Amino acid sequence: MLRTCVALLLTLLSQPMPAKQLAFYSQGAVLHYQWQTPDGQVLRLQSKLPPQTQVPALIDWRPAMADAYVYRALMQDAATQYPAQRFELHRQNGQWQMNYQVADAALGSEISQWLSQQRTQRWGEYLTQHYFVQDQDTLGQAVVRYDYARLVQTLAPELATLATQLQAVTEQAKPQQSPPNADDQRRLIGWMLDFVQSIPYRALGGEGGSRGLSFLLPRQVLAQNVGDCDSKMVLMAALLRSRFPKLPLQLVLVPNHALLAVGMAAQAEDRQLPNQGGVLLEVAGPGLYPPGQVAQTTQMYLDSGHFQAIEVAQ
């Protein structure tokens, strides 16, 4: 869904100190990272991917696939609920239809009501199974998108080891990025942000699916060493939720981009989410913004109210 960040990338590339990954390679499930911080420090991390994930392989949203699932399941449900009744499934002009004939008007009304309720239930099951949610986009249009908040909550435990390792790496580094009076939480969040930003940005597949999935799970971002806006947003949010379980988190969507708002102590110069608070984090890269600073394009959308904030439950 969040496939391109062209305008944002132009702004990010103009920054004097872009996030810089120096090396990446994998040995089976063991991943090796080396990246450079804005102050020139070189950090190294070796981490092992979790053996399995609670989230199944995701698919892109395709209405035709959802409709096919719903109506085929509905045919099976109808045969069980009304075994004496004959149902036929047809597709006309791209739309599925269930046809049946009854002599009893009362029975026909009952079947029609039951089918409507059952169709709604099966539709909801399909969304839940594939981590989709019905929502509105930043312009108020109805959309189906990934359930980012649920993904963060589900996947946070899997990233506990990586979050702990990142903290250990940062504790060995000199805290030069944050001001001398910055607290430990802000400093660690800044280092985590450096790491996620340094993972190379890559636009993923479009709605037609010609270039593959349009979203990668955190495990996939780490293993493939690439990610787009919302993929890296979920990775960063899951790391934060794992390390700081009570930290207020909001996933922020603007047109063609995604970022985070974090309920940590704000400094005077920090950019925050309008009317709601929360220090903003630009997670996508390739340019590096410290906590509280965002790209000009992002700020334009926030100022104009063209954003959506999704709270991640604690």
N, C-alpha and C positions, 0 to 999 in steps of 0.2 A: 504494500500500500504506500509506504514511504520510499519511493524508488529513486528520486532524484533530489539532489541538493545543489544544483548547479549554481544558483545565485549565491547560496551560502558558501560554496567552495571558493568562489572568486574572492569573497571577502576574507575567508580564512587564509588563502594562499598569500594574501598581502601582508600577513602578520610577519614580524621579523624573526620569530622563533617558533617554527612549526614543530609539532610533536614528531619525534624522530625515533623510529625503531631501527636499531643497528643490525640485529640478527634475529633469525627465528629458524629453528629446525625441530623436527620431531624424531623420536626413537620409539616407535610403537605408540604406546599411550603416554609416554613421557615427553613433555613439551619444554623447549628451552627458549627463553626470551632474553634479549639484551636491548635496552633502550636508553636514550639520553634525555635527561630532564632539562628544563629551560635554563638552569644555571650551569649546565655542562657536565653534571655528574652522570656516570654510566652505571646503570643498575642491571643486575642479572637475576634471573629467576628460573628455577627448574621446578616444574609441577606435573603431577600425574592426573590425567583425566579421571573422573569418577567412572567406575566400571559399568554403570548403567544409569539411565535417567528415568524418572517417573513419568515424563511426558513422551508420548509416542511420536513417531515421525510426523511432522506437521505437513499439511497440504495447503495449497493456496485456495482462497475462496473462489469457487466457481458455482454460480447459481444452478446451472444445469445438473451438476453432480449432486447438489443438495436435493433438488427436486426429484431426481431419479431415486435417491435413497429413500426419501419420504414416501413416495407413492408406491414403491415396491414393498416397503414395510407395511404400508397402509393396506395393500392387497392381502397380505398375510394376516394382518389383524382382522380385516373384515371377514375373511373366510372362517376365522376362529369364532368371531363374535356372532356371525349370522351364517351358520353352515348351510342352511337351506336356501340361501339367497345367492344368485349368480351375479358376480361383479366382473366387469371388463375394464381393462386399462388401455387407454389410447393416448397417443401423442399427436397433437394437431397444432400446426403453426408454432412449434417450439414449446407448447404447453401440454402438461399431462392432465388427463381427465379420467375420472372413474365413472363408468356408466352402469346403471342397474335399473331394473323395472320392477315395480310392485303394484299390486291391485288395491292394496289397502293404503289409503292416504295417511292414516295415523302411523303405520309402519314406515312409510316413506319419509315422513317428518322426523321420526325417531332416528332412522338411519342417517339422514342428512345432518342432524345435530351431532350424532355420535362421530361421524366422519370428520366434521369440522373440529371437534375437540381433539380427536385422535391425531389429526394432521398437525395441530398446534403442538401437541406433546412430542410427536416424532421430530418435528422441526427443531424444537428445543433440545432434544437428545442429540441430534446431529451437530448443532452448534457446540454443545458442551463437550461432546466426544472429541471434537477437533480444535478445541480451545478458541472458538469464535464467540463473538458477542454482537448483538444488534445495538447500534448506537447512532449518533449523529456526528458528522464531520465538523470541521471548524467553521464551515459556512452554513451549518444547520441542515444539511442534506442527510437523509437516512442512508446508513452504510452498514455493512457487516465487516468487522475487523477482528484481528486477533485480540484475545482477552489478555492484554499485557499485564494487568495487575495480578490476575490469577497465575500467570506464568511466573512472575517474580516471586510470589508467595510459595509456589510449588518448587521452584528450582533453587531458592536461596540455600537450603540445607546442602545441596550438592556442591556449592561453591565455598563451603566453610573452610576447607583446607586451603584453597587458593587465597581466600581473604586473610587467613592467618599467616600464610607465607608472605603475602604482600606487606603485611604489617611488620614482619620480621626483617624484610629487606629494607623497608623505610626507616626502621629504628637504627639500622647500621649506617644509613646515609646521613649526611650533614643537612640539617633542616634549613636550607638557604632559600627555598622557594617562598615559604610563608614569612610574614613579618615576625620579628623576634618574639612578639607578645602573643602570637597565634596559639590557640590551645591545641592539645594533642589530637583531638578529634578532627579539627579542621585540617591539620597538617596531614593526617593519615588519609582523609578524603581527597586532599590535593594530590597525594602520591598515587592513590588508586585511579584518580582521574587521568593523570599522566599516562599510566599504563594502558588504560582503555583507549585513550585518544591515540596512542602510538600504534595501535593495531591498524593496519591499512584500511582505508575506506574503499568500499566498492559498491556501486549500485547493483542491486539484485534484480531478479526476473520481474517482468511486467505482468499485467493482468492476463495476457495471452499465454503466459507460462513458457514463452519461447527461450527464455534465458534461465529457467529453473525457478526455484522458490524465491519469493519476495521477502522472506524473513528467515533468519537463522537463529536457532537456539543458542544460548551461551556456550554450551559444549561445542557446537559447530563453529561458532566465531573463534573460539580458542584453537581448535584443532586445525581449521582451515586458514587461520590468521587473516581473516577478512571480515568485514561487516558493514552494513549500511546504518542509517540513522536509528531506526527503531530496534534493530538487532543489538546495537551497542548500548542503546538506552536500557534495554532489559538486562543485559549483562551487568552494567554498572549498578543498576538498581538492586539486582539480586546479590551482588557483592556487598552493597551497603546494608541491605536487610539482614544478610548473614552475620555481618560484623557488628551492626548496631540495630538490634531487633526492635527497639523502641523509637528509633529515629523517624520522624514524620517524613514521608516520601510522597511526592506527586510526579506522575508521568505527564509531561507537557507535550502536546501535539500542536504544531503550527502547520500551515500548508507545506507539504513535501519535506517536513523535518520533524525531529523529535529531540527532546532534551529532558532534564530533570529539575525539580525544585526540591531542595532539601531543608528540613527544619532545624538547621544548626544555627548557632549564634552568628548574626550578621555583623559585618563591619560597615563603616560609614560609606564606603565606595561600592558596596555590593549591589548588583542588580538583583531584584527580587520579583517574584510572580505578582503582577498587578492585583491589588485588592485582596490578595490571599496570603502573601508572604511566602517565605521559603527562598533560600539562596539558590540562584540558578546555576546549573552545571551544563556546559556544552560538551557532550560526550562523543560526538561523532568524529571530530577531527576532519581533515588532517592538520588544521591549525590548532595550536594549543592555547586554550583560554583557561586561566586559573579559576577557581571557584568564585562566583560572583561577577564574572565578565562573560558577555555573549557577543555573537556576531551582530553586525549592524542590521542584517536582514531579519534575524531573529527578533531583535528589539523592536523593529518596525511592526512586525506582526503582533507582538505583545502589546505595544502601545495602542494599536488599532482595535484590540479586542478579538483578533482572529486567532484564538487559541482555545484548547480544551485541556483541562487539568483533571487527571484521573488519580484518585487517592489510592495508595497501596495500604491495605489494612495492616495494623500492627499485630 
